[in-house]
Structure formats: C-alpha cells, structure tokens
Amino acid sequence: MKPSRRRVIINTDAKNEADDQFAIVHGLLSPTFDVRGLIPAHFGTRRSDRSMEESREEIDLLLDLLDLTGRVTVANGAPTGIPDEQTPLDSPGARLIVEESKLASDGDPLFVSFLGPLTDMASAILLDPELVRRNVIVIWIGGRGYNGYAADHRMEFNLSNDIHAANVVFGSGITVWQVPSDVYTKVSVSYAELEEKIGDAGRLGKYLIEQLVQWNATWHGEPIESRSLGDSPAISLMLYPHSGNFRTRPAPRFGVDGWYLPGTDNPIQVCEQVDVRFLLEDMFAKIRRFARLRSNS
C-alpha cells in the first residue's frame, strides 16, 4: 500500500532573511506532508553570533502563529559549520535525520529539505555513514548556477556558510536535488501582490508581509518593492516533484571560492526551472484558507 503522505524534515536558517518563513508555513499547511521535524540552522556569523538560536526563535514564533506550538518536533541543529570534511557536529537535528532515515523504505522515502547550509546533513552522514544507502532525498537550496550568469559572480550565501558540508554531501552518493541560485532567485513576489493575496489573512499574513518589508528596509541597499521567496522551491518540489525540470549532472566539488570543481561520478539532480505559478498560488491559497478557518473557529 502506497503512503498517503510524504515524510518530510525541513532544515532552515529561519531568521537569516525573510523567505524561509514562507517556506516553513507552506510546508506546515500542506496536508500531504508528514512533517517529522523542523531543524533550526545557523547562518554564519556575519550578522549574528547566535544565528542558530535566532532561527529557533523564529520557528517557535511561526508555530505560535499557526497554532502548532508543542505539536511539531523541533530539533536544534549545529551552531556553526563543520570544521573539516571528516568531523561531524553532533546535534539533536543531525540525530533526528539519522533516526528518521532508518524508517525510510523503497516506497516511502524521507525528504530532507535544506533552506540554508548543509551542516546537519553532512554531520548526519558522518555520524552514520550507512545513511547514504537509505532512501533519503536531500533537497538543497544553494550553490551557483551552472551557466555562468553575471549574477553568480559572488559566493552563493548558503554554500558560503559551510563549504565542507556541501562537499561531504555531494561526495557521499546520497540522492541530491539541487536548486541553484539562478533558479531560486526567480521566485519573486512584489509588495503589492503580497498585500492583495494575503494582506487580509489574519496575524499570520500580516506578520509574513511585515517581516519581509522590514528585512528589505534594513538590509537591501537599493530601492526595491519585491523579494525572492528563494527557499520555497524546496516545498513545491516535495509537493509535486514534476513541478521542476531537472538535469542529471555528476556531483561537483566546491572550491574555497564557491566555484564548481570536478567531483565524483555520483549523479545529482539539478533543478533548472520551477513552476512558480503552482508554487505561489498553492502557498497563498493555503495561507488564506488557514486564516479563514481560524476566524470561523
């Protein structure tokens, strides 16, 4: 008998920007997801020396807005990146991935989506090398595009926060679906669209919009009235894998500057396009429905 729900873990640097929040909410409001846990992730030290803890606080806030406090497992991830490619950072989050991977089967994979660095996945693999033989699908929002677009001249942020971890995961042979920056940056929403779609969706809609606008006002260096919800493809690809176009590539290594180097012959799946209409409309509909049901209860 095939499972009626997908087993999912979401690993998120939730307070890094303003897009993780939308992806977390979308995942938690999706009835075909059996969310086995949320893992707060670090996002380096450039803006905070307690980034993982800030991610945890943001997850707790979102769970409160969704009336899910105490009903979803939250397991803290590592506070920093791993020191090298041989040394894991043990954490409740890494242990959660290990234990949930043991329940995966041929017809019932475990999906682990990473909206930030791959620290906790690498640590889980280093703690239990047999994990790579289980039916686990790692979805990572990270890495430069492969086509050399001008926007990719800088180090991609999620990769920059743990290059060692990316090399461990990509070199391990585990199933990887990568969503690189030239794809995830194309999931943009404007302030006007957000107001029209979820502006009247109660406390949850109000918070999601306000924190996005505030992030831009604080950190964006030029005039803007939009933001990319770049983490959200991780959710839509778990909801409907065929909503992405994938190309099989040999797994690369990552250099210290974030550029791709020759790696292994292990195949990975690189997402080259996502169905943005499906992603956004499904998310907006679920947020509006949640607000409507809550107001009627």
C-alpha positions as CSV (number, residue, x, y, z in Angstrom):
1,M,0.0,0.0,0.0
2,K,1.5,3.3,-1.0
3,P,1.8,6.0,1.6
4,S,-0.7,8.8,1.6
5,R,1.7,11.4,2.9
6,R,5.3,12.3,2.3
7,R,7.7,12.1,5.3
8,V,9.5,15.5,5.5
9,I,12.1,17.2,7.5
10,I,12.7,21.0,7.0
11,N,16.1,22.3,7.9
12,T,16.0,26.1,7.9
13,D,18.2,29.2,8.7
14,A,14.8,30.8,9.5
15,K,16.0,34.2,10.7
16,N,18.6,34.7,8.0
17,E,16.3,36.5,5.6
18,A,12.6,36.8,5.0
19,D,11.8,33.9,2.7
20,D,12.3,30.9,5.0
21,Q,9.2,32.0,6.8
22,F,7.0,31.5,3.8
23,A,8.5,28.1,3.0
24,I,8.1,26.9,6.6
25,V,4.4,28.0,6.7
26,H,3.7,26.4,3.3
27,G,5.2,23.1,4.4
28,L,3.3,23.0,7.7
29,L,0.0,23.9,5.9
30,S,0.4,21.1,3.3
31,P,-1.8,18.1,4.2
32,T,0.2,15.6,2.2
33,F,3.3,16.3,4.4
34,D,4.0,14.3,7.4
35,V,6.4,16.8,8.9
36,R,8.8,14.7,11.1
37,G,10.6,17.8,12.3
38,L,11.9,21.3,11.9
39,I,15.6,21.8,12.4
40,P,16.8,25.4,13.1
41,A,20.1,26.0,11.3
42,H,22.9,28.5,11.7
43,F,23.6,31.2,9.1
44,G,27.2,32.1,9.8
45,T,28.4,34.9,11.9
46,R,28.2,37.9,9.6
47,R,25.0,39.3,11.2
48,S,24.8,37.4,14.5
49,D,26.9,35.3,16.8
50,R,23.9,33.2,17.8
51,S,22.3,32.6,14.4
52,M,21.0,29.1,15.1
53,E,19.3,30.3,18.3
54,E,17.7,33.1,16.3
55,S,16.4,30.5,13.8
56,R,15.0,28.5,16.6
57,E,13.2,31.6,18.0
58,E,11.7,32.4,14.6
59,I,10.5,28.8,14.2
60,D,8.8,29.0,17.6
61,L,7.1,32.2,16.6
62,L,5.8,30.7,13.4
63,L,4.5,27.7,15.2
64,D,2.6,30.0,17.6
65,L,1.1,31.9,14.6
66,L,0.0,28.5,13.2
67,D,-1.4,27.2,16.5
68,L,1.1,24.4,16.3
69,T,3.2,25.0,19.4
70,G,4.1,21.7,21.0
71,R,2.7,19.7,18.1
72,V,5.7,19.7,15.8
73,T,9.1,18.3,16.7
74,V,11.8,21.0,16.7
75,A,15.4,19.7,17.0
76,N,18.2,22.3,17.1
77,G,21.0,22.0,14.5
78,A,24.7,22.8,14.8
79,P,25.6,26.4,15.9
80,T,28.4,26.6,13.2
81,G,29.7,24.9,10.1
82,I,31.7,21.7,10.4
83,P,35.5,22.2,10.9
84,D,36.5,19.9,8.1
85,E,35.2,17.1,5.9
86,Q,35.8,14.4,8.5
87,T,34.4,15.8,11.7
88,P,30.6,16.0,12.4
89,L,29.0,18.4,14.8
90,D,26.6,16.3,16.8
91,S,23.3,17.9,17.4
92,P,19.6,16.9,18.0
93,G,18.9,17.9,14.4
94,A,21.6,15.6,13.0
95,R,20.4,12.8,15.2
96,L,16.8,13.4,14.0
97,I,17.8,13.0,10.4
98,V,19.7,9.7,11.3
99,E,16.8,8.2,13.2
100,E,14.1,9.2,10.6
101,S,16.3,7.9,7.8
102,K,16.1,4.4,9.4
103,L,12.3,4.4,8.8
104,A,12.7,5.1,5.0
105,S,11.8,2.3,2.6
106,D,11.7,1.8,-1.2
107,G,8.2,3.1,-1.5
108,D,8.4,5.7,1.4
109,P,11.4,7.9,1.1
110,L,12.5,10.6,3.6
111,F,12.7,14.1,2.1
112,V,15.1,16.4,3.9
113,S,15.0,19.9,2.6
114,F,17.7,22.4,3.4
115,L,17.0,26.1,3.1
116,G,20.4,27.1,4.3
117,P,23.8,25.3,4.8
118,L,24.1,21.5,4.6
119,T,25.8,21.3,8.0
120,D,23.3,19.0,9.7
121,M,23.1,16.7,6.7
122,A,26.8,16.3,6.5
123,S,27.0,15.7,10.2
124,A,24.3,13.0,10.0
125,I,26.2,11.3,7.2
126,L,29.5,11.4,9.2
127,L,27.7,10.1,12.3
128,D,26.1,7.3,10.4
129,P,27.7,6.5,7.1
130,E,25.1,3.8,6.3
131,L,22.6,6.7,5.9
132,V,23.6,7.2,2.3
133,R,22.3,3.7,1.5
134,R,18.8,4.5,2.7
135,N,16.0,6.0,0.6
136,V,16.7,9.7,1.6
137,I,16.3,12.6,-0.8
138,V,18.2,15.7,0.1
139,I,16.8,18.9,-1.5
140,W,19.2,21.9,-1.2
141,I,18.6,25.5,-2.0
142,G,22.1,26.5,-2.7
143,G,25.1,26.8,-4.9
144,R,25.7,29.0,-8.0
145,G,24.1,28.3,-11.3
146,Y,25.9,26.1,-13.8
147,N,25.6,28.5,-16.7
148,G,27.8,31.4,-15.6
149,Y,25.2,34.1,-15.4
150,A,26.6,37.5,-14.4
151,A,24.5,37.5,-11.1
152,D,26.6,34.5,-10.0
153,H,29.9,36.3,-9.5
154,R,29.6,36.4,-5.7
155,M,29.9,33.4,-3.4
156,E,26.4,31.9,-3.0
157,F,25.3,32.5,0.5
158,N,24.1,29.1,1.7
159,L,27.2,27.4,0.3
160,S,29.4,30.1,1.9
161,N,28.2,29.1,5.4
162,D,29.6,25.6,5.1
163,I,31.6,24.6,2.1
164,H,33.0,21.5,3.9
165,A,29.4,20.2,4.5
166,A,28.5,20.7,0.8
167,N,31.5,18.6,-0.2
168,V,30.6,15.9,2.2
169,V,27.0,15.6,1.0
170,F,27.8,15.9,-2.7
171,G,30.6,13.4,-2.5
172,S,28.6,10.9,-0.5
173,G,26.5,9.3,-3.2
174,I,23.2,10.2,-1.4
175,T,20.3,11.4,-3.6
176,V,20.6,15.2,-4.1
177,W,18.2,17.6,-5.7
178,Q,20.0,20.9,-6.0
179,V,18.2,24.2,-6.7
180,P,20.9,26.7,-7.6
181,S,20.8,30.4,-7.3
182,D,19.9,31.1,-10.9
183,V,16.7,29.2,-10.3
184,Y,15.7,30.1,-6.8
185,T,16.2,33.9,-7.3
186,K,13.4,33.8,-9.9
187,V,10.6,33.2,-7.4
188,S,9.9,36.8,-6.8
189,V,6.8,38.4,-5.2
190,S,6.0,42.1,-5.0
191,Y,4.7,44.0,-2.0
192,A,1.5,44.7,-4.0
193,E,1.0,41.0,-4.8
194,L,1.5,40.1,-1.1
195,E,-1.0,42.7,0.0
196,E,-3.6,41.5,-2.5
197,K,-3.0,37.8,-1.9
198,I,-2.5,37.5,1.9
199,G,-2.9,41.0,3.3
200,D,-6.2,40.1,4.9
201,A,-5.0,36.6,6.1
202,G,-5.0,37.4,9.8
203,R,-2.0,37.6,12.1
204,L,-0.1,35.1,10.0
205,G,-0.4,37.0,6.7
206,K,0.3,40.3,8.4
207,Y,3.5,39.0,10.0
208,L,4.8,37.4,6.8
209,I,4.4,40.6,4.9
210,E,5.7,42.9,7.6
211,Q,8.9,40.9,8.3
212,L,9.7,40.8,4.6
213,V,9.3,44.5,4.1
214,Q,11.3,45.2,7.2
215,W,14.1,42.9,6.1
216,N,14.4,44.8,2.8
217,A,14.3,48.2,4.6
218,T,17.1,47.1,6.9
219,W,19.4,45.1,4.6
220,H,18.7,45.9,0.9
221,G,20.9,48.6,-0.5
222,E,18.8,50.0,-3.3
223,P,15.2,50.8,-4.0
224,I,13.0,47.7,-4.1
225,E,9.4,46.6,-3.7
226,S,9.8,42.9,-4.0
227,R,11.7,39.9,-2.7
228,S,12.5,36.5,-4.0
229,L,11.0,33.6,-2.0
230,G,14.0,31.6,-2.9
231,D,13.6,28.9,-0.4
232,S,10.1,28.0,-1.5
233,P,11.0,25.6,-4.4
234,A,12.1,23.1,-1.7
235,I,8.5,22.9,-0.7
236,S,6.9,22.8,-4.1
237,L,9.3,20.1,-5.3
238,M,8.3,17.9,-2.4
239,L,4.6,18.6,-3.0
240,Y,4.9,17.7,-6.7
241,P,8.4,16.7,-8.0
242,H,7.3,17.1,-11.6
243,S,6.8,20.8,-11.0
244,G,10.6,21.1,-11.6
245,N,12.7,20.5,-14.6
246,F,15.8,18.5,-13.7
247,R,19.1,17.7,-15.4
248,T,21.3,14.9,-14.2
249,R,24.9,16.0,-13.6
250,P,27.9,14.4,-12.0
251,A,28.3,15.7,-8.4
252,P,30.9,18.5,-8.3
253,R,33.2,19.6,-5.5
254,F,33.1,23.1,-4.3
255,G,36.3,25.3,-4.2
256,V,37.1,27.7,-1.4
257,D,35.6,30.5,-3.7
258,G,32.4,28.6,-4.2
259,W,33.1,27.7,-7.9
260,Y,32.5,24.2,-9.1
261,L,35.4,21.7,-9.4
262,P,35.5,18.2,-10.8
263,G,34.0,15.9,-8.2
264,T,32.7,12.3,-8.3
265,D,30.7,10.4,-10.9
266,N,27.8,10.2,-8.4
267,P,24.7,11.6,-10.3
268,I,22.8,14.5,-8.7
269,Q,19.6,16.2,-10.0
270,V,20.0,19.9,-10.7
271,C,16.7,21.8,-10.9
272,E,16.8,24.2,-13.9
273,Q,13.3,25.6,-13.7
274,V,10.4,25.5,-11.2
275,D,6.6,26.1,-11.8
276,V,6.4,29.4,-10.0
277,R,2.7,29.7,-10.6
278,F,1.9,26.4,-8.9
279,L,4.3,27.3,-6.0
280,L,2.9,30.7,-5.2
281,E,-0.8,30.1,-5.8
282,D,-0.7,26.9,-3.7
283,M,1.1,28.8,-0.9
284,F,-1.2,31.8,-1.0
285,A,-4.3,29.6,-1.1
286,K,-3.2,27.6,2.0
287,I,-2.4,30.8,4.0
288,R,-5.8,32.3,3.1
289,R,-7.6,29.1,3.9
290,F,-5.8,28.8,7.3
291,A,-6.9,32.4,8.2
292,R,-10.5,31.7,7.1
293,L,-10.8,28.5,9.1
294,R,-9.2,30.1,12.1
295,S,-11.6,33.1,12.0
296,N,-14.6,30.7,11.8
297,S,-13.5,28.5,14.7
